[in-house]
Amino acid sequence: MICIDCVKPEPLKKHVAMNGQTHPCRYCGRSGTAVTADSLFGYIYDRVRENVADEDGLSQFEYGMIYEGGADDIAVQSIDMVLSEWFDLGDELYFEELLGSVPTEFKTNARGHETHFYSDGGLLERNFYEDRWAAFIEDIRHAHRFFNPRARGFLDAVFAFLLVEETTLRPECVRTMACGEPLFRARTADGYHQVKALVENLASQFGPTPKDKAGSQRMTPNGISALYCALQRETCLSEIRSITGDHVVSVGLTPTTHLKLLDLTRLEQLEPPERTLLDVGYLDNVHLKTFINSLVKKMSRPKGRNDELSYLSTQVVFEYLRLRFGAQVDGLVFPSVQTGERGTNVVLFPEASVISATPLEMPDEIGAALGDRPGGVFEPGARLAVIAGSARFHKVVATTTHATEFTRINELFMSDLVRKQPGLPAALPG
């Protein structure tokens, strides 16, 4: 028996506390809460299996990079170093017994060679959540598009780290926009009369598309009308994909009181609960952190050519976030891929997309200096107002394309995760 005082790591102390009974310890001789060596060692070996990559966890690319290319960017160790250094158990009183009892497969693999273990900091090509995302897309496209409990379970797991106390969004991921802060909308117009019509009724012309005319967009399917905006005027010009020669009208909108937005651009700054290699769920946490960064890109990506279902996954995610967090936030903030992620987009839930017929008057410079605040009398339920005098008229004189250049065909089709692998040649600016 090994007592709770003879183990140092906190996860192991918890295991002994939960599973132990009063018994003399073979190492210190004192009577206390203790577990059998089989129980303690079994827990540790299970964490090795769960939280450390083996050969099956490497892609062919990674395996070749290590054993054929000689790369040393992915740490490789045998079980003794894994337990002593990676798990930091080398100074434990029971370490020699732990090492002497390891399962045979930890020492010798199926080919009769020494078993190797590989560090997985979330940047290996294998990612649990990427696999689950692929299954999620397959399921909603071809199996259960509506009333899909598996999709709900997957999204619950993905977004759980946004929460405090299980239901409340962490304040770090919520952005508040006050009355007077601008959001921008843009529309193209064919000629003078259409431009004039837009300007004569800005509130209705720049509001959400009527439900009966709302087509499938990045976050919303046919018949669901939400308001898409940008935090920069230039971004909204790019997002409507205007081309050379187009006439475009843009306008500034602002909250009548305030808006709270779930800011997806901040997700990569959030850390999941801290865990060690000895904790259940450590590797799952690491993979989730890596996946979240790629999820924001997935949700920002424009629809592929001739792929009517390419927006389906982001539409399901948007609806999930709307239903689960709609009482806490009014919409989402996400990066603009049309500007190379230099700009920022906002999509408001339908409930927050009502624009007042009354414009908001901003104070002039003297009034602002004296502390005057934006004002106006707005209809009940109106969450936004047009900023008076904010309309601008644009003639698109040129559009530019920025591309990344590669020297090999396979680099063109690499996933973002593989491209982050150390030792890969850098892309050439194009």
For each residue, the residues with C-beta under 8 A, 3 or more apart:
1: 23 24 25 26 34 35 36 37
2: 6 7 16 25 26 27 34 35 36 37 40 94
3: 6 7 16 20 23 25 27 28 30 32 33 34
4: 7 13 16 17 20 32 33 34
5: 25 28 30 32
6: 2 3 25 27 28 92 93 94
7: 2 3 4 12 13 16 40 92 94
8: 12 13 91 92
9: 12 13 87 88 89 276 278
10: 13 14
11: 14 15 276 278 279 280
12: 7 8 9 15 16 40 43 44 278
13: 4 7 8 9 10 16 17
14: 10 11 17 18
15: 11 12 18 19 35 39 40 43
16: 2 3 4 7 12 13 19 20 33 34 35 40
17: 4 13 14 20 33
18: 14 15
19: 15 16 35 39
20: 3 4 16 17 23 33 34 35
21: 33 34 35
22: 31 32 33 34
23: 1 3 20 31 32 34
24: 1 29 30 31 34
25: 1 2 3 5 6 28 29 30 31 32 34
26: 1 2 29
27: 2 3 6 93 94
28: 3 5 6 25 93
29: 24 25 26
30: 3 5 24 25
31: 22 23 24 25
32: 3 4 5 22 23 25
33: 3 4 16 17 20 21 22
34: 1 2 3 4 16 20 21 22 23 24 25
35: 1 2 15 16 19 20 21 39 40
36: 1 2 39 40
37: 1 2 40 41 94 97 101
38: 41 42
39: 15 19 35 36 42 43
40: 2 7 12 15 16 35 36 37 43 44 94
41: 37 38 44 45 97 98 101
42: 38 39 45 46
43: 12 15 39 40 46 47
44: 12 40 41 47 48 83 87 89 98 278
45: 41 42 48 49 102 103 106
46: 42 43 49 50
47: 43 44 50 51 87 277 278 279 280 282
48: 44 45 51 52 79 82 83 87 106 117
49: 45 46 52
50: 46 47 280 282 283
51: 47 48 120 277 279 282 283
52: 48 49 82 86 117 118 119 120 277 283
53: 57 58 117 118 119 120 124 126
54: 57 115 116 117 118
55: 58 63 109 116 118
56:
57: 53 54 118 120 124 126
58: 53 55 62 63 66 74 118 124 125 126
59: 62 63 124 125 126 418
60: 63 64
61: 64 65 125 418 421
62: 58 59 65 66 74 124 125 421
63: 55 58 59 60 66 67
64: 60 61 67 68 69
65: 61 62 68 69 71 73 74 421 423
66: 58 62 63 69 70 71 74 76 118
67: 63 64
68: 64 65
69: 64 65 66 423
70: 66
71: 65 66 74 422 423
72: 75
73: 65 421 422 423
74: 58 62 65 66 71 118 119 124
75: 72 118 119
76: 66 116 117 118
77: 81 82 85 86 116 117 119
78: 81 82 107 114 115 116 117
79: 48 82 83 99 102 106 107 115 117
80: 83 84 99
81: 77 78 84 85 86
82: 48 52 77 78 79 85 86 87 117
83: 44 48 79 80 86 87 89 90 95 98 99 102
84: 80 81 87 88 89 90 95 99
85: 77 81 82 88 90
86: 52 77 81 82 83 117 119 277
87: 9 44 47 48 82 83 84 277 278
88: 9 84 85 91
89: 9 44 83 84 92 95 98
90: 83 84 85 95
91: 8 88 95
92: 6 7 8 89 95 98
93: 6 27 28
94: 2 6 7 27 37 40 97 98
95: 83 84 89 90 91 92 98 99
96: 99 100
97: 37 41 94 100 101
98: 41 44 83 89 92 94 95 101 102
99: 79 80 83 84 95 96 102
100: 96 97
101: 37 41 97 98
102: 45 79 83 98 99 106 107
103: 45 106 107
104: 107 108
105: 108 109 115
106: 45 48 79 102 103 115
107: 78 79 102 103 104 114 115
108: 104 105 112 113 114 115
109: 55 105 112 113 114 115 116
110:
111:
112: 108 109
113: 108 109
114: 78 107 108 109
115: 54 78 79 105 106 107 108 109
116: 54 55 76 77 78 109
117: 48 52 53 54 76 77 78 79 82 86
118: 52 53 54 55 57 58 66 74 75 76 124
119: 52 53 74 75 77 86
120: 51 52 53 57 124 126 283 286
121: 124 286
122: 127 286 287 289 290
123: 290 417 420 421
124: 53 57 58 59 62 74 118 120 121 127
125: 58 59 61 62 415 417 418 421
126: 53 57 58 59 120 131
127: 122 124 130 131 287 290 291 417
128: 131 132 283 284 287 288 291
129: 132 133 158 287 288 290 291
130: 127 133 134 291 294 415 417
131: 126 127 128 134 135
132: 128 129 135 136 154 157
133: 129 130 136 137 154 291 295 298 313
134: 130 131 137 138
135: 131 132 138 139 154
136: 132 133 139 140 150 151 154 155 313
137: 133 134 140 141 312 313
138: 134 135 141 142 143
139: 135 136 142 143 144 148 150 151
140: 136 137 143 144 145 148 151 312 313 316
141: 137 138 145 309 312
142: 138 139
143: 138 139 140 148
144: 139 140 147 148 150 151
145: 140 141 148 312
146:
147: 144
148: 139 140 143 144 145 151 152
149: 152 153
150: 136 139 144 153 154
151: 136 139 140 144 148 154 155 316 320
152: 148 149 155 156 320
153: 149 150 156 157
154: 132 133 135 136 150 151 157 158
155: 136 151 152 158 159 316 317 320
156: 152 153 159 160
157: 132 153 154 160 288
158: 129 154 155 288 291 292 295
159: 155 156 162 163 321 324
160: 156 157 163
161: 270 272 273 288 292
162: 159 169 170 173 262 267 270
163: 159 160 166 167 168 169 170
164: 168 169 170
165: 168
166: 163
167: 163
168: 163 164 165 328
169: 162 163 164 173 174 262 325 328 329
170: 162 163 164 173 174 270
171: 174
172: 266 269 270
173: 162 169 170 262 263 266 267 270
174: 169 170 171 260 261 262 263 328 329
175: 260 261 263 266 333
176: 258 259 260 261
177: 181 183 254 255 258 259 260 261
178: 181 255 258
179: 254 255 256 257 258 360 373 374
180: 254 360 362 373 374
181: 177 178 254 255
182: 231 252 253 254 387 390
183: 177 229 230 231 252 253 254 346 384
184: 229 230 231 232 233 235 236 250 251 252 253
185: 206 227 228 229 230 236 250 251 253
186: 233 236 237 239 240 242 248 249 250 251 394
187: 198 205 206 240 248 249 250
188: 240 242 246 247 248
189: 194 195 198 247 248 249
190: 194 247
191: 194 195 247
192: 195 196
193: 196 197
194: 189 190 191 197 198
195: 189 191 192 198 199 247 249 393
196: 192 193 199 200
197: 193 194 200 201 205
198: 187 189 194 195 201 202 205 206 249
199: 195 196 202 249 391
200: 196 197
201: 197 198 204 205
202: 198 199 205 206 251 359 386 391
203: 206 207 355 356 357 359 385 386
204: 201 207 355 357
205: 187 197 198 201 202
206: 185 187 198 202 203 251 253 355 386
207: 203 204 227 353 354 355
208: 214 225 226 227 350 353
209: 213 214 215 225
210: 213 214 225
211: 214 223 224 225
212: 223
213: 209 210
214: 208 209 210 211 217 220 222 223 224 225
215: 209 222
216: 220 221 222 308 311 315
217: 214 220 226 228 311
218: 228 299 300 302 303 311 314 315 347
219: 226 228 299 311 314 315 318 332 347
220: 214 216 217 224 225 226 315 318 347
221: 216 224 311 312 315
222: 214 215 216
223: 211 212 214
224: 211 214 220 221 350
225: 208 209 210 211 214 220 350 353
226: 208 217 219 220 318 331 347 348 349 350 353
227: 185 207 208 331 347 348 352 353 355 384
228: 185 217 218 219 239 345 346 347
229: 183 184 185 236 253 345 346 347 348
230: 183 184 185 233 235 236 239 336 343 344 345 346
231: 182 183 184 235 333 343 344 345 346
232: 184 235 236 343 344
233: 184 186 230 236 237 250 252 392
234: 237 238 339 343
235: 184 230 231 232 238 239 336 338 339 343 344 345
236: 184 185 186 229 230 232 233 239 240 250
237: 186 233 234 240 242 248 250 394 396
238: 234 235 241 242 336 338 339 343
239: 186 228 230 235 236 336 338 343 345
240: 186 187 188 236 237 248
241: 238 338
242: 186 188 237 238 246 248 394 396 399
243: 246 396 399
244: 396 397 398 399
245: 396
246: 188 242 243 395 396
247: 188 189 190 191 195 393 394 395 396
248: 186 187 188 189 237 240 242 393 394 395 396
249: 186 187 189 195 198 199 391 392 393 394
250: 184 185 186 187 233 236 237 391 392 394
251: 184 185 186 202 206 386 387 390 391 392
252: 182 183 184 233 386 387 390
253: 182 183 184 185 206 229 355 384 385 386 387
254: 177 179 180 181 182 183 360 374 384 385 387
255: 177 178 179 181 258 259 383 384 385
256: 179 356 360 376 378 382 383 384 385
257: 179 383
258: 176 177 178 179 255
259: 176 177 255 330 331 348 352 383
260: 174 175 176 177 328 329 330
261: 174 175 176 177 329 330 331 332 333 346
262: 162 169 173 174 321 325 329 331 332 333
263: 173 174 175 266 267 332 333
264: 267 296 299 332 333 334 335
265: 296 333 334 335 344
266: 172 173 175 263 269 270
267: 162 173 263 264 270 292 293 295 296
268: 292 293 296
269: 172 266
270: 161 162 170 172 173 266 267 292
271: 274 289
272: 161 275 285 288 289
273: 161 285
274: 271
275: 272 279 281 282 285
276: 9 11 279 282
277: 47 51 52 86 87 282
278: 9 11 12 44 47 87 282
279: 11 47 51 275 276 282
280: 11 47 50
281: 275 284 285
282: 47 50 51 275 276 277 278 279 285 286
283: 50 51 52 120 128 286 287
284: 128 281 287 288
285: 272 273 275 281 282 288 289
286: 120 121 122 282 283 289 290
287: 122 127 128 129 283 284 290 291
288: 128 129 157 158 161 272 284 285 291 292
289: 122 271 272 285 286 292 293
290: 122 123 127 129 286 287 293 294 417
291: 127 128 129 130 133 158 287 288 294 295
292: 158 161 267 268 270 288 289 295 296
293: 267 268 289 290 296 297
294: 130 290 291 297 298 416 417
295: 133 158 267 291 292 298 299
296: 264 265 267 268 292 293 299 300 334 335
297: 293 294 300 301 335 337 416
298: 133 294 295 301 313 314
299: 218 219 264 295 296 314 317 318 334
300: 218 296 297 334 335 336 337 341 345
301: 297 298 337
302: 218 337 338
303: 218 307 310 311
304: 307 310
305:
306:
307: 303 304 310
308: 216
309: 141 312
310: 303 304 307 313
311: 216 217 218 219 221 303 314 315
312: 137 140 141 145 221 309 315 316
313: 133 136 137 140 298 310 316 317
314: 218 219 298 299 311 317 318
315: 216 218 219 220 221 311 312 318 319
316: 140 151 155 312 313 319 320
317: 155 299 313 314 320 321
318: 219 220 226 299 314 315 321 322 332 347
319: 315 316 322 323
320: 151 152 155 316 317 323 324
321: 159 262 317 318 324 325 326 332
322: 318 319 325 326 349
323: 319 320 326
324: 159 320 321
325: 169 262 321 322 328 329
326: 321 322 323 329 330 349 351
327:
328: 168 169 174 260 325
329: 169 174 260 261 262 325 326 332
330: 259 260 261 326 348 349 351 352 383
331: 226 227 259 261 262 346 347 348 349 352
332: 219 261 262 263 264 318 321 329 346 347
333: 175 231 261 262 263 264 265 344 345 346
334: 264 265 296 299 300 344 345 346 347
335: 264 265 296 297 300 341 343 344 345
336: 230 235 238 239 300 339 341 342 343 344 345
337: 297 300 301 302 340 341
338: 235 238 239 241 302 343
339: 234 235 238 336 342 343
340: 337 402
341: 300 335 336 337
342: 336 339
343: 230 231 232 234 235 238 239 335 336 338 339
344: 230 231 232 235 265 333 334 335 336
345: 228 229 230 231 235 239 300 333 334 335 336
346: 183 228 229 230 231 261 331 332 333 334
347: 218 219 220 226 227 228 229 318 331 332 334
348: 226 227 229 259 330 331 352 353 383 384
349: 226 322 326 330 331 352 353
350: 208 224 225 226 353
351: 326 330
352: 227 259 330 331 348 349 383 384
353: 207 208 225 226 227 348 349 350 383 384
354: 207 381 382 383 384
355: 203 204 206 207 227 253 382 383 384 385 386
356: 203 256 359 360 376 378 379 382 384 385 386
357: 203 204 379 382
358: 376 377 378 379 385
359: 202 203 356 376 385 386 387 388
360: 179 180 254 256 356 374 375 376 385 386 387 388
361: 374 375 376 388
362: 180 368 374 387 388 389
363: 367 368 372 373 374
364: 367 368
365: 368 369
366: 369 370
367: 363 364 370 372
368: 362 363 364 365 371 372
369: 365 366
370: 366 367
371: 368
372: 363 367 368
373: 179 180 363
374: 179 180 254 360 361 362 363
375: 360 361
376: 256 356 358 359 360 361 385
377: 358
378: 256 356 358 382 385
379: 356 357 358 382
380:
381: 354
382: 256 354 355 356 357 378 379 385
383: 255 256 257 259 330 348 352 353 354 355
384: 183 227 253 254 255 256 348 352 353 354 355 356
385: 203 253 254 255 256 355 356 358 359 360 376 378 382
386: 202 203 206 251 252 253 355 356 359 360 390
387: 182 251 252 253 254 359 360 362 390
388: 359 360 361 362
389: 362
390: 182 251 252 386 387
391: 199 202 249 250 251
392: 233 249 250 251
393: 195 247 248 249
394: 186 237 242 247 248 249 250
395: 246 247 248
396: 237 242 243 244 245 246 247 248 399
397: 244
398: 244
399: 242 243 244 396
400:
401:
402: 340 430
403: 430
404: 427 428 429 430
405: 427 428 429 430
406: 409 411 412 427 428
407: 411 425 428
408: 411 412
409: 406 412 413
410: 413 414
411: 406 407 408 414 419 424 425 427
412: 406 408 409
413: 409 410
414: 410 411 418 419
415: 125 130 418 419
416: 294 297 419 420
417: 123 125 127 130 290 294 420
418: 59 61 125 414 415 421 424
419: 411 414 415 416 424 427
420: 123 416 417
421: 61 62 65 73 123 125 418 424
422: 71 73
423: 65 69 71 73
424: 411 418 419 421
425: 407 411
426:
427: 404 405 406 411 419
428: 404 405 406 407
429: 404 405
430: 402 403 404 405
